[in-house]
Amino acid sequence: MIKPLEITSLSKTFTTPEGSFTAVKDFSLTIETGEFICLLGHSGCGKSTVLSILAGLQQATEGGYCIDGKEENEPGTNRGVVFQSPSLLPWLTAAENVGLALSQVKRSPKLARRYLDLVGVEEAHNQLPGELSLGTQQRISIARALSLQPRFLLLDEPFGALDSLTRFELQDTLLHAWEHDRKTVVMVTHDIDEALYLADRIVLMTDGPAARVGEIVDVRFARPRDRSVVLKHANYFAMRARIIHFLENHADQSAMRVAS
């Protein structure tokens, strides 16, 4: 059966002044329609490299990925991307930033305020990014990505630069928007609690160089999710401890490789 997103033996090697460096090696993963996947691992383990390749912003050195059985390697409007930095055009209002994305897929820019409302910032439609908080700007970035009506939503640590309270609020905003039409999501994070709250599966990556899929954790908390219910779930802290053990174990192995 053809899968919506299938990553096969994906590898990426960079050329540096010190020689070649393989960031990711033989990364394979199959993702189902409507799944919320989190890629989690230590900084520098290749999470963002994988996401960048899926977005078509980098090319794999070996292997690759298929969408609905068709090999892809270029950017496309079937993938909406949100980065850690909002990356809004500073001379355009919130509505105009979203409207620009709408025009790319030949949809009316007048729909912009609908997507801003979906993420809770419709009242900011006529304001410039510089007049808004970082959290509001990131909500606009999410609205812009959703306005493409993409098949997949690719998120690269979208809340990493925010304070804890704002991060919690935007996690809830993202879940609300995701529940609206259940896009397939691949999200990079280094936050264990964030991954447990959001994901259906957490893909744990080994440390680099040559990072790969080390373990996959199924997250079976009921949806729609409530943060207090998730935190009180009987399996929450056991799953958290399992992830911490994996990360600590692979950090030790990485340190041994460096020392040798």
QUICOR-V357324 format. One record per residue. N is the residue number from 1. RES is the residue in three letters. SS is DSSP state (helix for helix, strand for strand, loop for the rest). Layout:
BEGIN
N/RES/SS, N/RES/SS
END
This chain:
BEGIN
1/MET/loop, 2/ILE/loop, 3/LYS/loop, 4/PRO/loop, 5/LEU/strand, 6/GLU/strand, 7/ILE/strand, 8/THR/strand, 9/SER/strand, 10/LEU/strand, 11/SER/strand, 12/LYS/strand, 13/THR/strand, 14/PHE/strand, 15/THR/strand, 16/THR/strand, 17/PRO/loop, 18/GLU/loop, 19/GLY/strand, 20/SER/strand, 21/PHE/strand, 22/THR/strand, 23/ALA/strand, 24/VAL/strand, 25/LYS/strand, 26/ASP/strand, 27/PHE/strand, 28/SER/strand, 29/LEU/strand, 30/THR/strand, 31/ILE/strand, 32/GLU/loop, 33/THR/loop, 34/GLY/loop, 35/GLU/loop, 36/PHE/strand, 37/ILE/strand, 38/CYS/strand, 39/LEU/strand, 40/LEU/strand, 41/GLY/loop, 42/HIS/loop, 43/SER/loop, 44/GLY/loop, 45/CYS/loop, 46/GLY/loop, 47/LYS/helix, 48/SER/helix, 49/THR/helix, 50/VAL/helix, 51/LEU/helix, 52/SER/helix, 53/ILE/helix, 54/LEU/helix, 55/ALA/loop, 56/GLY/loop, 57/LEU/loop, 58/GLN/loop, 59/GLN/loop, 60/ALA/loop, 61/THR/loop, 62/GLU/strand, 63/GLY/strand, 64/GLY/strand, 65/TYR/strand, 66/CYS/strand, 67/ILE/strand, 68/ASP/loop, 69/GLY/loop, 70/LYS/strand, 71/GLU/strand, 72/GLU/strand, 73/ASN/loop, 74/GLU/loop, 75/PRO/loop, 76/GLY/loop, 77/THR/loop, 78/ASN/loop, 79/ARG/strand, 80/GLY/strand, 81/VAL/strand, 82/VAL/strand, 83/PHE/loop, 84/GLN/loop, 85/SER/loop, 86/PRO/loop, 87/SER/loop, 88/LEU/loop, 89/LEU/loop, 90/PRO/loop, 91/TRP/loop, 92/LEU/loop, 93/THR/strand, 94/ALA/helix, 95/ALA/helix, 96/GLU/helix, 97/ASN/helix, 98/VAL/helix, 99/GLY/helix, 100/LEU/helix, 101/ALA/helix, 102/LEU/helix, 103/SER/helix, 104/GLN/helix, 105/VAL/loop, 106/LYS/loop, 107/ARG/loop, 108/SER/loop, 109/PRO/helix, 110/LYS/helix, 111/LEU/helix, 112/ALA/helix, 113/ARG/helix, 114/ARG/helix, 115/TYR/helix, 116/LEU/helix, 117/ASP/helix, 118/LEU/helix, 119/VAL/loop, 120/GLY/loop, 121/VAL/loop, 122/GLU/helix, 123/GLU/helix, 124/ALA/helix, 125/HIS/loop, 126/ASN/loop, 127/GLN/loop, 128/LEU/strand, 129/PRO/helix, 130/GLY/helix, 131/GLU/helix, 132/LEU/loop, 133/SER/loop, 134/LEU/helix, 135/GLY/helix, 136/THR/helix, 137/GLN/helix, 138/GLN/helix, 139/ARG/helix, 140/ILE/helix, 141/SER/helix, 142/ILE/helix, 143/ALA/helix, 144/ARG/helix, 145/ALA/helix, 146/LEU/helix, 147/SER/helix, 148/LEU/loop, 149/GLN/loop, 150/PRO/loop, 151/ARG/loop, 152/PHE/strand, 153/LEU/strand, 154/LEU/strand, 155/LEU/strand, 156/ASP/strand, 157/GLU/loop, 158/PRO/loop, 159/PHE/loop, 160/GLY/loop, 161/ALA/loop, 162/LEU/loop, 163/ASP/loop, 164/SER/helix, 165/LEU/helix, 166/THR/helix, 167/ARG/helix, 168/PHE/helix, 169/GLU/helix, 170/LEU/helix, 171/GLN/helix, 172/ASP/helix, 173/THR/helix, 174/LEU/helix, 175/LEU/helix, 176/HIS/helix, 177/ALA/helix, 178/TRP/helix, 179/GLU/helix, 180/HIS/helix, 181/ASP/helix, 182/ARG/loop, 183/LYS/loop, 184/THR/strand, 185/VAL/strand, 186/VAL/strand, 187/MET/strand, 188/VAL/strand, 189/THR/strand, 190/HIS/loop, 191/ASP/loop, 192/ILE/helix, 193/ASP/helix, 194/GLU/helix, 195/ALA/helix, 196/LEU/helix, 197/TYR/helix, 198/LEU/helix, 199/ALA/loop, 200/ASP/loop, 201/ARG/strand, 202/ILE/strand, 203/VAL/strand, 204/LEU/strand, 205/MET/strand, 206/THR/loop, 207/ASP/loop, 208/GLY/loop, 209/PRO/loop, 210/ALA/loop, 211/ALA/strand, 212/ARG/loop, 213/VAL/strand, 214/GLY/strand, 215/GLU/strand, 216/ILE/strand, 217/VAL/strand, 218/ASP/strand, 219/VAL/loop, 220/ARG/loop, 221/PHE/loop, 222/ALA/loop, 223/ARG/loop, 224/PRO/loop, 225/ARG/loop, 226/ASP/loop, 227/ARG/helix, 228/SER/helix, 229/VAL/helix, 230/VAL/helix, 231/LEU/helix, 232/LYS/helix, 233/HIS/loop, 234/ALA/loop, 235/ASN/loop, 236/TYR/helix, 237/PHE/helix, 238/ALA/helix, 239/MET/helix, 240/ARG/helix, 241/ALA/helix, 242/ARG/helix, 243/ILE/helix, 244/ILE/helix, 245/HIS/helix, 246/PHE/helix, 247/LEU/helix, 248/GLU/helix, 249/ASN/helix, 250/HIS/helix, 251/ALA/helix, 252/ASP/helix, 253/GLN/helix, 254/SER/helix, 255/ALA/helix, 256/MET/helix, 257/ARG/helix, 258/VAL/helix, 259/ALA/helix, 260/SER/loop
END
